[in-house]
């Protein structure tokens, strides 16, 4: 399937380090009042921010940076022991006002296009494992909330994009939640923020009603899936 993608070149990119493989896909929300405002900002040289793609609420896809180039979307970040996330990742901005401007569910037409775009990217970059399809809040838990608890990660996983926990087991020990978070990829220096980011991605109900026993079971299931 061929995707209709509109070019919207940004000056905000540079070269990836020599020999650096692309092995991460990071999803964001724009967190601005409109898609046009976000697009303009990512194309403003003074802003020093960008992503490879942006997906509007009506499903329109814009490409700002070529995949082989290094876009500036991750900021200070960490995943699975690495802090050079922009070097090795592709970033997608998904238009949504975010928590500051009126966070709302993502329209079906938008998510359908996100799924198609992610599938196309993953087909071109076989070194991206499912556990490395993550949100901005996963790699920067102390700073970011996006794409947030309303983002349908389970739906994406059902279409071969990322992981979703299955076969939960409660055979876990008390007090090991921080280690499990770190083993999966979260920053061990930010255990509290990482737990909140984990809730947003994998256990959104726990933002209101924490359930550490279930959280440990979910993390165990994710780690099992990640090693298959």
VOBA-485221 format. One record per residue: residue number from 1; x, y, z of N, C-alpha, C in turn; residue in three letters. Coordinates in steps of 0.05 Angstrom, whole numbers, plus 5000, padded with zeros to 4 digits. Last residue first. Layout:
<sites>
<NUM,<X,Y,Z>,<X,Y,Z>,<X,Y,Z>,ala>,
...
</sites>
This chain:
<sites>
<228,<5220,4743,5465>,<5211,4721,5447>,<5221,4727,5419>,unk>,
<227,<5229,4784,5499>,<5251,4765,5495>,<5244,4742,5476>,unk>,
<226,<5182,4812,5503>,<5205,4825,5492>,<5228,4806,5485>,unk>,
<225,<5148,4778,5531>,<5143,4784,5503>,<5168,4795,5489>,unk>,
<224,<5172,4782,5582>,<5170,4756,5569>,<5166,4760,5538>,unk>,
<223,<5164,4836,5592>,<5191,4825,5590>,<5191,4798,5576>,unk>,
<222,<5108,4837,5595>,<5122,4852,5574>,<5150,4842,5570>,unk>,
<221,<5099,4805,5640>,<5089,4796,5614>,<5103,4811,5591>,unk>,
<220,<5124,4837,5679>,<5134,4810,5674>,<5124,4800,5646>,unk>,
<219,<5090,4882,5675>,<5118,4884,5668>,<5131,4857,5663>,unk>,
<218,<5042,4859,5694>,<5043,4870,5667>,<5072,4872,5658>,unk>,
<217,<5057,4846,5746>,<5049,4825,5728>,<5050,4834,5699>,unk>,
<216,<5067,4896,5767>,<5089,4877,5766>,<5082,4855,5746>,unk>,
<215,<5015,4917,5763>,<5037,4929,5748>,<5060,4910,5746>,unk>,
<214,<4986,4885,5799>,<4981,4882,5770>,<5003,4894,5754>,unk>,
<213,<5011,4905,5845>,<5012,4876,5839>,<5006,4871,5810>,unk>,
<212,<4999,4958,5845>,<5026,4950,5840>,<5029,4920,5834>,unk>,
<211,<4955,4997,5824>,<4953,4969,5831>,<4981,4957,5825>,unk>,
<210,<4923,5061,5831>,<4947,5045,5828>,<4943,5016,5838>,unk>,
<209,<4877,5093,5801>,<4877,5073,5822>,<4901,5054,5818>,unk>,
<208,<4893,5131,5763>,<4873,5138,5784>,<4873,5119,5807>,unk>,
<207,<4931,5105,5735>,<4936,5133,5741>,<4917,5143,5763>,unk>,
<206,<4911,5055,5724>,<4928,5058,5748>,<4935,5087,5754>,unk>,
<205,<4889,5058,5674>,<4871,5058,5697>,<4886,5063,5723>,unk>,
<204,<4933,5050,5639>,<4923,5077,5645>,<4904,5079,5668>,unk>,
<203,<4980,5016,5629>,<4961,5011,5650>,<4947,5037,5658>,unk>,
<202,<5017,5030,5589>,<5008,5003,5591>,<4986,4997,5612>,unk>,
<201,<5025,5087,5588>,<5027,5070,5564>,<5013,5044,5567>,unk>,
<200,<5016,5108,5639>,<5004,5121,5615>,<5004,5103,5591>,unk>,
<199,<5047,5073,5670>,<5018,5073,5672>,<5005,5085,5647>,unk>,
<198,<5098,5090,5652>,<5090,5062,5647>,<5059,5060,5649>,unk>,
<197,<5098,5141,5675>,<5099,5137,5646>,<5090,5110,5637>,unk>,
<196,<5098,5126,5729>,<5076,5142,5718>,<5075,5139,5688>,unk>,
<195,<5148,5101,5732>,<5124,5086,5738>,<5099,5100,5726>,unk>,
<194,<5182,5144,5720>,<5180,5121,5701>,<5155,5104,5706>,unk>,
<193,<5176,5175,5765>,<5166,5186,5739>,<5164,5163,5719>,unk>,
<192,<5201,5140,5801>,<5173,5149,5805>,<5161,5158,5779>,unk>,
<191,<5254,5131,5780>,<5235,5109,5785>,<5206,5118,5787>,unk>,
<190,<5300,5152,5749>,<5274,5166,5751>,<5252,5145,5757>,unk>,
<189,<5343,5121,5741>,<5347,5145,5757>,<5321,5161,5762>,unk>,
<188,<5330,5082,5705>,<5330,5075,5733>,<5335,5099,5752>,unk>,
<187,<5286,5092,5653>,<5309,5104,5666>,<5309,5097,5696>,unk>,
<186,<5261,5031,5622>,<5258,5057,5634>,<5283,5066,5650>,unk>,
<185,<5267,4979,5604>,<5279,5000,5589>,<5278,5028,5601>,unk>,
<184,<5258,4932,5633>,<5243,4936,5608>,<5255,4958,5591>,unk>,
<183,<5291,4940,5677>,<5297,4917,5659>,<5282,4921,5632>,unk>,
<182,<5265,4983,5702>,<5291,4987,5690>,<5298,4964,5670>,unk>,
<181,<5218,4957,5718>,<5217,4980,5700>,<5243,4985,5686>,unk>,
<180,<5240,4919,5752>,<5226,4910,5728>,<5223,4933,5708>,unk>,
<179,<5261,4952,5793>,<5279,4935,5776>,<5265,4926,5751>,unk>,
<178,<5214,4974,5813>,<5235,4991,5801>,<5254,4975,5783>,unk>,
<177,<5186,4929,5833>,<5175,4944,5811>,<5196,4962,5797>,unk>,
<176,<5197,4896,5876>,<5214,4894,5852>,<5205,4911,5829>,unk>,
<175,<5164,4894,5921>,<5188,4912,5921>,<5205,4911,5896>,unk>,
<174,<5144,4826,5923>,<5141,4854,5932>,<5167,4869,5928>,unk>,
<173,<5148,4785,5864>,<5155,4791,5892>,<5150,4821,5898>,unk>,
<172,<5099,4748,5827>,<5121,4767,5829>,<5125,4774,5858>,unk>,
<171,<5056,4719,5799>,<5078,4706,5813>,<5102,4725,5813>,unk>,
<170,<5013,4733,5769>,<5017,4748,5794>,<5040,4737,5810>,unk>,
<169,<5014,4742,5699>,<5019,4724,5722>,<5023,4742,5747>,unk>,
<168,<4979,4750,5638>,<4989,4761,5663>,<4992,4740,5684>,unk>,
<167,<4974,4746,5580>,<4982,4723,5598>,<4994,4733,5624>,unk>,
<166,<5001,4807,5553>,<4982,4785,5553>,<4991,4764,5573>,unk>,
<165,<5014,4875,5538>,<5016,4853,5556>,<4994,4833,5554>,unk>,
<164,<5039,4894,5475>,<5017,4897,5494>,<5017,4872,5512>,unk>,
<163,<5087,4930,5435>,<5079,4908,5452>,<5054,4915,5468>,unk>,
<162,<5092,4952,5366>,<5097,4953,5394>,<5087,4929,5409>,unk>,
<161,<5049,4933,5319>,<5065,4957,5325>,<5068,4958,5356>,unk>,
<160,<5012,4897,5299>,<5040,4891,5297>,<5059,4914,5303>,unk>,
<159,<4961,4910,5311>,<4969,4913,5283>,<4999,4910,5280>,unk>,
<158,<4959,4907,5365>,<4943,4887,5351>,<4949,4888,5321>,unk>,
<157,<4987,4952,5378>,<5000,4926,5382>,<4985,4904,5367>,unk>,
<156,<4948,4991,5368>,<4972,4990,5351>,<4985,4963,5354>,unk>,
<155,<4912,4979,5409>,<4903,4977,5381>,<4928,4976,5362>,unk>,
<154,<4943,4991,5453>,<4934,4964,5449>,<4925,4959,5420>,unk>,
<153,<4949,5047,5450>,<4972,5029,5445>,<4964,5000,5440>,unk>,
<152,<4916,5097,5437>,<4908,5069,5437>,<4931,5050,5431>,unk>,
<151,<4921,5150,5485>,<4931,5139,5460>,<4927,5108,5460>,unk>,
<150,<4906,5168,5534>,<4885,5164,5515>,<4895,5152,5488>,unk>,
<149,<4953,5178,5562>,<4937,5155,5570>,<4914,5149,5551>,unk>,
<148,<5007,5201,5517>,<4987,5202,5539>,<4969,5177,5541>,unk>,
<147,<5050,5206,5484>,<5024,5214,5473>,<5001,5210,5493>,unk>,
<146,<5068,5255,5536>,<5056,5247,5510>,<5067,5220,5500>,unk>,
<145,<5090,5277,5579>,<5067,5261,5584>,<5056,5248,5558>,unk>,
<144,<5157,5293,5603>,<5137,5291,5583>,<5114,5272,5591>,unk>,
<143,<5196,5293,5644>,<5190,5318,5629>,<5165,5317,5612>,unk>,
<142,<5205,5245,5666>,<5204,5267,5685>,<5196,5293,5671>,unk>,
<141,<5209,5210,5622>,<5186,5209,5640>,<5183,5232,5659>,unk>,
<140,<5227,5202,5567>,<5232,5226,5582>,<5210,5229,5604>,unk>,
<139,<5211,5154,5545>,<5240,5160,5544>,<5247,5185,5560>,unk>,
<138,<5157,5154,5555>,<5172,5131,5563>,<5202,5137,5564>,unk>,
<137,<5138,5201,5532>,<5139,5199,5561>,<5155,5175,5571>,unk>,
<136,<5139,5187,5478>,<5158,5207,5488>,<5160,5205,5519>,unk>,
<135,<5131,5115,5472>,<5122,5142,5472>,<5143,5161,5483>,unk>,
<134,<5156,5063,5426>,<5150,5075,5452>,<5140,5104,5449>,unk>,
<133,<5184,5009,5406>,<5163,5026,5396>,<5150,5038,5421>,unk>,
<132,<5218,4972,5428>,<5229,4999,5422>,<5210,5017,5407>,unk>,
<131,<5194,4924,5430>,<5197,4938,5455>,<5209,4966,5452>,unk>,
<130,<5196,4906,5376>,<5171,4916,5387>,<5175,4932,5413>,unk>,
<129,<5257,4932,5345>,<5242,4911,5358>,<5216,4923,5371>,unk>,
<128,<5282,4952,5286>,<5266,4963,5308>,<5250,4941,5321>,unk>,
<127,<5307,4930,5243>,<5322,4929,5268>,<5307,4942,5291>,unk>,
<126,<5279,4938,5197>,<5274,4913,5211>,<5289,4911,5238>,unk>,
<125,<5253,4986,5168>,<5274,4985,5189>,<5270,4961,5206>,unk>,
<124,<5211,4982,5133>,<5236,4992,5122>,<5259,4989,5142>,unk>,
<123,<5171,4964,5166>,<5178,4947,5143>,<5205,4956,5131>,unk>,
<122,<5166,5008,5200>,<5177,4983,5210>,<5185,4964,5188>,unk>,
<121,<5142,5044,5164>,<5168,5050,5176>,<5181,5024,5185>,unk>,
<120,<5093,5019,5154>,<5111,5024,5132>,<5139,5029,5142>,unk>,
<119,<5071,5018,5205>,<5076,4993,5191>,<5095,4997,5169>,unk>,
<118,<5066,5074,5214>,<5084,5058,5231>,<5090,5031,5217>,unk>,
<117,<5027,5087,5175>,<5054,5098,5174>,<5074,5082,5190>,unk>,
<116,<4983,5056,5193>,<4994,5052,5166>,<5023,5063,5164>,unk>,
<115,<4975,5080,5244>,<4981,5051,5241>,<4994,5046,5214>,unk>,
<114,<4963,5132,5229>,<4987,5127,5245>,<4995,5098,5243>,unk>,
<113,<4916,5123,5202>,<4939,5132,5187>,<4965,5129,5203>,unk>,
<112,<4884,5108,5245>,<4887,5089,5222>,<4912,5097,5206>,unk>,
<111,<4885,5154,5276>,<4899,5130,5286>,<4903,5110,5263>,unk>,
<110,<4854,5188,5244>,<4882,5194,5250>,<4897,5169,5259>,unk>,
<109,<4806,5163,5244>,<4819,5167,5218>,<4849,5173,5222>,unk>,
<108,<4792,5165,5299>,<4798,5139,5285>,<4813,5143,5259>,unk>,
<107,<4824,5217,5338>,<4803,5207,5319>,<4812,5181,5305>,unk>,
<106,<4841,5210,5406>,<4851,5212,5379>,<4831,5201,5359>,unk>,
<105,<4810,5247,5459>,<4815,5222,5444>,<4825,5228,5416>,unk>,
<104,<4847,5304,5486>,<4823,5291,5477>,<4830,5265,5462>,unk>,
<103,<4868,5359,5525>,<4873,5332,5516>,<4847,5317,5509>,unk>,
<102,<4877,5418,5525>,<4851,5404,5522>,<4854,5376,5510>,unk>,
<101,<4927,5439,5531>,<4908,5454,5515>,<4882,5439,5510>,unk>,
<100,<4959,5405,5563>,<4959,5434,5568>,<4935,5448,5555>,unk>,
<99,<4955,5354,5543>,<4945,5359,5570>,<4943,5389,5576>,unk>,
<98,<4939,5360,5473>,<4954,5351,5496>,<4942,5361,5522>,unk>,
<97,<4919,5370,5422>,<4926,5392,5439>,<4942,5385,5464>,unk>,
<96,<4949,5333,5371>,<4931,5332,5393>,<4938,5355,5411>,unk>,
<95,<4980,5300,5319>,<4967,5325,5327>,<4946,5319,5348>,unk>,
<94,<5039,5268,5330>,<5011,5263,5325>,<4995,5287,5336>,unk>,
<93,<5103,5258,5304>,<5086,5276,5320>,<5057,5272,5311>,unk>,
<92,<5151,5209,5306>,<5125,5216,5294>,<5110,5234,5313>,unk>,
<91,<5219,5194,5294>,<5199,5207,5310>,<5174,5215,5294>,unk>,
<90,<5266,5143,5297>,<5248,5158,5280>,<5226,5169,5297>,unk>,
<89,<5332,5138,5327>,<5303,5135,5326>,<5291,5151,5303>,unk>,
<88,<5385,5146,5340>,<5377,5119,5332>,<5347,5116,5327>,unk>,
<87,<5395,5198,5358>,<5413,5185,5339>,<5401,5161,5326>,unk>,
<86,<5356,5209,5396>,<5353,5220,5369>,<5371,5207,5349>,unk>,
<85,<5379,5182,5441>,<5355,5171,5428>,<5351,5183,5400>,unk>,
<84,<5424,5171,5475>,<5426,5183,5449>,<5403,5175,5432>,unk>,
<83,<5424,5142,5521>,<5413,5169,5523>,<5415,5184,5496>,unk>,
<82,<5411,5075,5540>,<5422,5094,5520>,<5409,5121,5523>,unk>,
<81,<5386,5039,5573>,<5413,5045,5578>,<5426,5065,5559>,unk>,
<80,<5333,5038,5554>,<5349,5013,5553>,<5379,5020,5555>,unk>,
<79,<5331,5106,5543>,<5317,5081,5539>,<5337,5058,5537>,unk>,
<78,<5323,5175,5554>,<5337,5150,5562>,<5319,5126,5554>,unk>,
<77,<5336,5246,5542>,<5320,5221,5543>,<5337,5197,5549>,unk>,
<76,<5327,5309,5521>,<5341,5294,5541>,<5324,5269,5547>,unk>,
<75,<5298,5302,5455>,<5309,5318,5477>,<5325,5300,5496>,unk>,
<74,<5270,5280,5411>,<5271,5266,5436>,<5279,5283,5460>,unk>,
<73,<5274,5308,5362>,<5248,5304,5375>,<5249,5294,5403>,unk>,
<72,<5303,5323,5311>,<5308,5332,5338>,<5282,5332,5354>,unk>,
<71,<5328,5273,5264>,<5309,5294,5272>,<5313,5300,5302>,unk>,
<70,<5376,5253,5223>,<5371,5255,5252>,<5353,5279,5258>,unk>,
<69,<5361,5216,5163>,<5372,5239,5177>,<5363,5238,5206>,unk>,
<68,<5332,5176,5140>,<5360,5171,5144>,<5374,5193,5159>,unk>,
<67,<5281,5199,5134>,<5286,5178,5154>,<5315,5174,5160>,unk>,
<66,<5278,5269,5127>,<5282,5243,5115>,<5290,5223,5137>,unk>,
<65,<5228,5309,5156>,<5257,5302,5156>,<5259,5274,5144>,unk>,
<64,<5174,5316,5148>,<5191,5340,5153>,<5220,5333,5149>,unk>,
<63,<5116,5297,5118>,<5143,5289,5124>,<5161,5314,5125>,unk>,
<62,<5049,5290,5140>,<5070,5308,5130>,<5097,5295,5136>,unk>,
<61,<4986,5263,5128>,<5013,5258,5137>,<5032,5277,5124>,unk>,
<60,<4919,5269,5150>,<4940,5278,5132>,<4967,5274,5144>,unk>,
<59,<4881,5256,5188>,<4896,5234,5175>,<4917,5243,5156>,unk>,
<58,<4858,5297,5215>,<4842,5286,5192>,<4857,5264,5177>,unk>,
<57,<4897,5309,5251>,<4873,5296,5262>,<4856,5285,5239>,unk>,
<56,<4962,5294,5221>,<4940,5311,5229>,<4916,5295,5239>,unk>,
<55,<5025,5273,5237>,<4999,5263,5227>,<4977,5280,5239>,unk>,
<54,<5091,5283,5216>,<5069,5293,5232>,<5043,5283,5220>,unk>,
<53,<5159,5257,5218>,<5132,5258,5207>,<5113,5272,5227>,unk>,
<52,<5207,5268,5243>,<5207,5258,5216>,<5180,5262,5202>,unk>,
<51,<5210,5331,5276>,<5205,5302,5276>,<5206,5294,5247>,unk>,
<50,<5242,5384,5314>,<5231,5372,5290>,<5223,5343,5296>,unk>,
<49,<5272,5445,5337>,<5258,5420,5342>,<5246,5410,5315>,unk>,
<48,<5291,5498,5335>,<5310,5476,5339>,<5296,5450,5347>,unk>,
<47,<5269,5548,5327>,<5257,5530,5347>,<5275,5507,5354>,unk>,
<46,<5293,5573,5285>,<5299,5583,5311>,<5289,5564,5333>,unk>,
<45,<5271,5548,5240>,<5299,5542,5247>,<5306,5551,5275>,unk>,
<44,<5210,5519,5237>,<5223,5544,5245>,<5252,5538,5254>,unk>,
<43,<5183,5473,5232>,<5196,5483,5208>,<5211,5510,5213>,unk>,
<42,<5158,5466,5280>,<5179,5446,5272>,<5194,5454,5247>,unk>,
<41,<5122,5509,5278>,<5144,5508,5298>,<5166,5489,5289>,unk>,
<40,<5087,5493,5237>,<5103,5517,5234>,<5127,5517,5253>,unk>,
<39,<5064,5447,5261>,<5080,5445,5236>,<5098,5469,5232>,unk>,
<38,<5038,5471,5304>,<5059,5452,5309>,<5077,5449,5284>,unk>,
<37,<5001,5503,5277>,<5020,5515,5295>,<5043,5497,5301>,unk>,
<36,<4973,5463,5250>,<4988,5483,5234>,<5009,5497,5252>,unk>,
<35,<4947,5437,5291>,<4967,5423,5276>,<4985,5442,5260>,unk>,
<34,<4939,5476,5351>,<4931,5467,5324>,<4954,5453,5311>,unk>,
<33,<4960,5483,5402>,<4931,5488,5398>,<4921,5480,5370>,unk>,
<32,<5001,5426,5421>,<4997,5454,5413>,<4968,5458,5405>,unk>,
<31,<5018,5373,5426>,<5015,5390,5450>,<5013,5419,5444>,unk>,
<30,<5031,5331,5392>,<5043,5357,5387>,<5040,5375,5411>,unk>,
<29,<5053,5268,5420>,<5032,5286,5411>,<5044,5314,5408>,unk>,
<28,<5096,5217,5392>,<5092,5241,5408>,<5063,5251,5402>,unk>,
<27,<5135,5157,5389>,<5110,5171,5383>,<5105,5194,5403>,unk>,
<26,<5192,5130,5361>,<5181,5145,5384>,<5157,5161,5375>,unk>,
<25,<5227,5073,5348>,<5205,5089,5337>,<5191,5103,5361>,unk>,
<24,<5293,5049,5339>,<5272,5059,5357>,<5252,5075,5340>,unk>,
<23,<5338,5038,5309>,<5325,5015,5323>,<5304,5024,5343>,unk>,
<22,<5382,5050,5260>,<5356,5059,5269>,<5342,5036,5282>,unk>,
<21,<5452,5047,5276>,<5428,5035,5264>,<5403,5048,5276>,unk>,
<20,<5508,5083,5261>,<5486,5082,5281>,<5461,5071,5267>,unk>,
<19,<5549,5091,5226>,<5545,5064,5236>,<5523,5062,5256>,unk>,
<18,<5559,5158,5243>,<5566,5136,5226>,<5562,5110,5240>,unk>,
<17,<5502,5192,5270>,<5529,5183,5272>,<5535,5160,5253>,unk>,
<16,<5460,5228,5223>,<5463,5208,5244>,<5493,5201,5246>,unk>,
<15,<5461,5298,5209>,<5467,5271,5202>,<5468,5253,5227>,unk>,
<14,<5403,5338,5227>,<5431,5335,5220>,<5436,5305,5214>,unk>,
<13,<5351,5387,5227>,<5361,5360,5227>,<5391,5361,5223>,unk>,
<12,<5311,5432,5211>,<5321,5423,5237>,<5327,5394,5237>,unk>,
<11,<5285,5451,5168>,<5315,5454,5168>,<5327,5442,5193>,unk>,
<10,<5235,5410,5139>,<5244,5425,5162>,<5275,5428,5160>,unk>,
<9,<5187,5404,5087>,<5214,5402,5097>,<5221,5421,5120>,unk>,
<8,<5138,5371,5075>,<5138,5396,5091>,<5166,5399,5103>,unk>,
<7,<5103,5331,5029>,<5129,5342,5039>,<5125,5369,5053>,unk>,
<6,<5053,5285,5047>,<5059,5312,5037>,<5086,5321,5047>,unk>,
<5,<5037,5222,5026>,<5052,5237,5046>,<5060,5264,5033>,unk>,
<4,<4998,5168,5019>,<5000,5195,5009>,<5013,5212,5031>,unk>,
<3,<5026,5103,5015>,<5015,5124,5031>,<5019,5151,5017>,unk>,
<2,<5011,5044,4983>,<5026,5069,4981>,<5012,5090,4997>,unk>,
<1,<5017,4976,5000>,<5000,5000,5000>,<5018,5025,5000>,unk>,
</sites>
